[in-house]
Amino acid sequence: MYDDAIPISALQHYLYCPRQCALIHVERQWVESRYTAEGRLLHERTDKPGRTSRKNVRIVTALPIASASLGIAGIADVVEFHATPEGERAYPVEYKRGRPKAHRADEVQLCAQVLCLEAMFGHAIYEGALFYGKSRRRQTVQMDDELRRITMDTVESVRTQLLDGDTPRALYEPRKCEACSLLSVCQPLISARNVSVAEWLADQLGG
């Protein structure tokens, strides 16, 4: 692992909300909620390092992963190593509470794991999976060029945010904000009311 590496989880936080990312990774704020508690319970089995096998698959849980060239690091929930004629091939599975989402934050987090695994094991990985607690099903994710580009762009955006050390101003989006564990810390409704008319107009006009 690298001390100054960007946590892979920060990519998911950034795509959900750049302010949430800054509150967690710049200001070191965290609040437990029902949603984070459910996620923690879902991860209890995969958070413990372990190795098992079944048929032609070797399964590793809580695997530390990193890419020196990208400057990212994290812990993969589950990595399956499938036996093939060319040798073992890594297949990451990321566990999530809830259901599949309209945005691509979960996919980007999984793709970042793939980029790390490719750097570590020296072979291309073409797909992985997201396991959602509500449906109890895996959703296969293809590691295509578009997803890789989005992931790389997100890494750079997060790196810029962390280096600048700035926390973006709050913008209230009911669906996102009410589901966020940091709602009481962020206080988007109060922050939004503190925006001056001049600032609001500048934002609307792109200035």
LINHU-V387413 format. One record per residue. N is the residue number from 1. PHI is phi in degrees with one decimal (none if undefined). NEAR is the number of other C-alpha atoms within 12 Angstrom. Layout:
BEGIN
N:PHI:NEAR ; N:PHI:NEAR
END
This chain:
BEGIN
1:none:20 ; 2:-120.5:17 ; 3:-59.5:12 ; 4:-100.5:18 ; 5:-71.6:26 ; 6:-75.7:38 ; 7:-64.4:36 ; 8:-58.6:44 ; 9:-60.4:34 ; 10:-64.1:39 ; 11:-65.4:42 ; 12:-65.0:36 ; 13:-62.3:33 ; 14:-64.1:39 ; 15:-70.4:31 ; 16:-70.2:29 ; 17:-169.5:33 ; 18:-56.6:33 ; 19:-67.5:37 ; 20:-58.9:43 ; 21:-59.3:38 ; 22:-67.7:36 ; 23:-60.6:33 ; 24:-79.0:31 ; 25:-98.3:32 ; 26:-103.4:27 ; 27:-89.6:20 ; 28:60.7:17 ; 29:-94.6:20 ; 30:-156.7:21 ; 31:-135.1:19 ; 32:-75.5:17 ; 33:-135.3:17 ; 34:-59.0:16 ; 35:-68.8:20 ; 36:-70.0:20 ; 37:-65.6:16 ; 38:-62.4:20 ; 39:-63.7:26 ; 40:-64.5:21 ; 41:-63.8:17 ; 42:-62.5:23 ; 43:-86.9:27 ; 44:-54.3:18 ; 45:-72.3:18 ; 46:-87.9:28 ; 47:-76.8:23 ; 48:-94.6:18 ; 49:-56.7:20 ; 50:-167.1:20 ; 51:-138.7:19 ; 52:-137.6:17 ; 53:-150.6:16 ; 54:-149.7:13 ; 55:49.6:11 ; 56:-104.1:16 ; 57:-125.3:21 ; 58:-100.5:23 ; 59:-116.8:29 ; 60:-119.9:30 ; 61:-107.0:30 ; 62:51.1:26 ; 63:-88.8:31 ; 64:-66.5:27 ; 65:-134.1:36 ; 66:-164.4:31 ; 67:-130.6:30 ; 68:-66.6:21 ; 69:-68.1:17 ; 70:-91.1:28 ; 71:70.3:26 ; 72:-127.0:38 ; 73:-157.1:34 ; 74:-179.7:34 ; 75:-122.9:35 ; 76:-84.9:42 ; 77:-54.5:38 ; 78:-140.2:40 ; 79:-124.5:40 ; 80:-92.8:34 ; 81:-110.2:30 ; 82:-89.5:23 ; 83:-75.9:18 ; 84:-133.3:12 ; 85:-58.7:8 ; 86:-89.0:9 ; 87:117.0:15 ; 88:-67.3:21 ; 89:-125.8:29 ; 90:-75.7:36 ; 91:-141.5:40 ; 92:-78.7:45 ; 93:-128.5:38 ; 94:-101.7:44 ; 95:-93.7:41 ; 96:-134.8:38 ; 97:-75.7:26 ; 98:80.8:22 ; 99:-125.0:20 ; 100:-55.8:25 ; 101:-110.5:19 ; 102:-71.8:11 ; 103:-83.8:18 ; 104:-108.0:25 ; 105:-59.3:29 ; 106:-65.3:40 ; 107:-64.4:42 ; 108:-64.9:40 ; 109:-60.4:47 ; 110:-66.5:46 ; 111:-63.9:46 ; 112:-61.7:46 ; 113:-63.4:47 ; 114:-60.9:48 ; 115:-60.9:43 ; 116:-66.8:41 ; 117:-64.0:37 ; 118:-62.8:27 ; 119:-67.8:23 ; 120:-77.5:23 ; 121:-109.3:20 ; 122:71.7:16 ; 123:-138.3:19 ; 124:-71.5:23 ; 125:-122.8:33 ; 126:-100.1:24 ; 127:-160.0:32 ; 128:-146.8:39 ; 129:-145.8:35 ; 130:-110.5:39 ; 131:-107.2:31 ; 132:-102.0:25 ; 133:-64.5:23 ; 134:-70.5:18 ; 135:-86.8:15 ; 136:56.7:16 ; 137:-131.5:19 ; 138:-88.2:20 ; 139:-115.5:25 ; 140:-72.2:22 ; 141:-123.3:28 ; 142:-82.3:22 ; 143:-89.3:29 ; 144:-84.1:20 ; 145:-61.9:14 ; 146:-63.6:15 ; 147:-64.9:26 ; 148:-63.8:28 ; 149:-65.3:17 ; 150:-59.6:27 ; 151:-65.5:36 ; 152:-63.3:28 ; 153:-63.0:20 ; 154:-66.8:35 ; 155:-56.2:36 ; 156:-68.0:21 ; 157:-64.9:24 ; 158:-66.6:38 ; 159:-59.2:30 ; 160:-62.0:19 ; 161:-63.0:28 ; 162:-68.5:30 ; 163:-68.7:17 ; 164:-70.4:14 ; 165:71.2:20 ; 166:-96.0:21 ; 167:-105.8:27 ; 168:-60.7:23 ; 169:-66.9:25 ; 170:-72.2:29 ; 171:-126.8:27 ; 172:-79.9:23 ; 173:-122.1:17 ; 174:-47.1:14 ; 175:-62.8:12 ; 176:-71.4:24 ; 177:-65.1:23 ; 178:-69.9:18 ; 179:-94.2:20 ; 180:-87.3:31 ; 181:-67.5:26 ; 182:-96.3:31 ; 183:-55.6:30 ; 184:-69.3:21 ; 185:-81.8:23 ; 186:-71.0:32 ; 187:48.1:25 ; 188:-62.9:27 ; 189:-66.9:20 ; 190:-68.5:16 ; 191:-62.1:19 ; 192:-63.9:19 ; 193:-71.6:16 ; 194:-86.0:16 ; 195:-77.4:18 ; 196:-74.1:12 ; 197:-59.4:12 ; 198:-61.5:12 ; 199:-65.8:16 ; 200:-62.1:17 ; 201:-63.2:12 ; 202:-61.8:12 ; 203:-62.4:14 ; 204:-64.9:10 ; 205:-92.9:9 ; 206:78.1:8 ; 207:-106.4:9
END
